[in-house]
Structure formats: structure tokens, C-alpha cells
Amino acid sequence: MTSQRLRLGLGLCLIALLAFGCSTTPVKWYKPGVSYSTFSRDKSDCEDAWLETGTTQQTKGIYSFEGCMEAKGYRVAIPNPP
């Protein structure tokens, strides 16, 4: 009985996590005068650098993807309200 409850609880948590993760709005970055190809290259560079930092939370906390994009001059685009 306890095993079934545990599996049910874990299953519900997984479903909730997937639903929440899929419903978030992606961040849009903006930098005046930058072409899409330059943006793609900058974004890829920041993603690669983030992946190369290692797998520990402490290491990931030192380097952030957002910090890299901001260092390259990008800002988060604020959406206009409807």
C-alpha cells in the first residue's frame, strides 16, 4: 500500500513539474542593431560556456547564462501588456 502511494505521489509530482516547465514563457533577449546570426552565435557561446562550467550547483552559481548575455550587451525584452 505504501509503495503504491509513493509511486502515485511521484507520478503526480512529475506531471506537475512537466506541466509547469512547459507553461513558462521563454525569455526574449534584445540588443539594438544586432542581426539574428550574431544573436544566435552569442547565445550559443553563452550556452557552451555555461555547459563547460561543470555540474555542481556551486560552479553553476558562479557563472550564469543570463550574466553572459548581459555582459555581451543584451537585455531582457519586457513584453507589452495586452
C-alpha positions as CSV (number, residue, x, y, z in Angstrom):
1,M,0.0,0.0,0.0
2,T,2.8,2.5,0.9
3,S,4.6,1.6,-2.3
4,Q,1.5,2.5,-4.4
5,R,1.1,5.8,-2.6
6,L,4.7,6.6,-3.2
7,R,4.5,5.9,-6.9
8,L,1.3,7.8,-7.2
9,G,2.8,10.8,-5.4
10,L,5.9,10.7,-7.5
11,G,3.9,10.4,-10.6
12,L,1.7,13.4,-9.7
13,C,4.9,15.4,-8.9
14,L,6.4,14.6,-12.3
15,I,3.2,15.6,-14.1
16,A,3.0,18.9,-12.2
17,L,6.7,19.6,-12.9
18,L,6.3,18.9,-16.6
19,A,3.2,21.0,-16.8
20,F,4.8,23.9,-15.0
21,G,8.0,23.6,-17.1
22,C,6.1,23.6,-20.4
23,S,4.0,26.6,-19.5
24,T,6.7,29.1,-18.8
25,T,7.3,31.9,-21.3
26,P,10.7,31.8,-22.8
27,V,13.0,34.8,-22.1
28,K,13.5,37.1,-25.1
29,W,16.8,38.9,-25.3
30,Y,17.2,42.3,-27.1
31,K,20.3,44.3,-28.2
32,P,19.8,47.1,-30.7
33,G,21.4,46.7,-34.1
34,V,22.3,43.0,-33.7
35,S,21.5,40.6,-36.6
36,Y,19.8,37.3,-35.9
37,S,23.0,35.4,-36.8
38,T,25.0,37.5,-34.3
39,F,22.4,36.9,-31.7
40,S,22.4,33.1,-32.4
41,R,26.2,33.0,-32.2
42,D,26.3,35.0,-28.9
43,K,23.6,32.8,-27.4
44,S,25.4,29.6,-28.4
45,D,28.6,30.9,-27.0
46,C,26.9,31.6,-23.6
47,E,25.2,28.2,-23.6
48,D,28.5,26.4,-24.4
49,A,30.3,28.4,-21.7
50,W,27.6,27.5,-19.2
51,L,27.8,23.8,-20.0
52,E,31.6,23.8,-19.7
53,T,31.5,25.2,-16.1
54,G,30.8,21.8,-14.6
55,T,27.9,20.0,-13.0
56,T,27.9,21.2,-9.4
57,Q,25.4,23.8,-8.2
58,Q,28.2,25.9,-6.7
59,T,30.0,26.0,-10.0
60,K,26.8,26.8,-11.9
61,G,26.1,29.6,-9.4
62,I,29.3,31.4,-10.2
63,Y,28.6,31.5,-13.9
64,S,25.2,32.2,-15.3
65,F,23.8,32.2,-18.8
66,E,22.0,35.4,-18.1
67,G,25.1,37.1,-16.9
68,C,26.9,36.1,-20.0
69,M,24.2,37.6,-22.2
70,E,24.1,40.8,-20.2
71,A,27.9,41.1,-20.5
72,K,27.5,40.9,-24.3
73,G,25.1,43.9,-24.1
74,Y,21.8,42.1,-24.2
75,R,18.8,42.9,-22.1
76,V,15.7,41.0,-21.3
77,A,12.9,42.4,-23.5
78,I,9.9,43.5,-21.5
79,P,6.6,42.4,-23.2
80,N,3.9,45.0,-23.8
81,P,0.8,44.3,-21.7
82,P,-2.3,43.4,-23.7
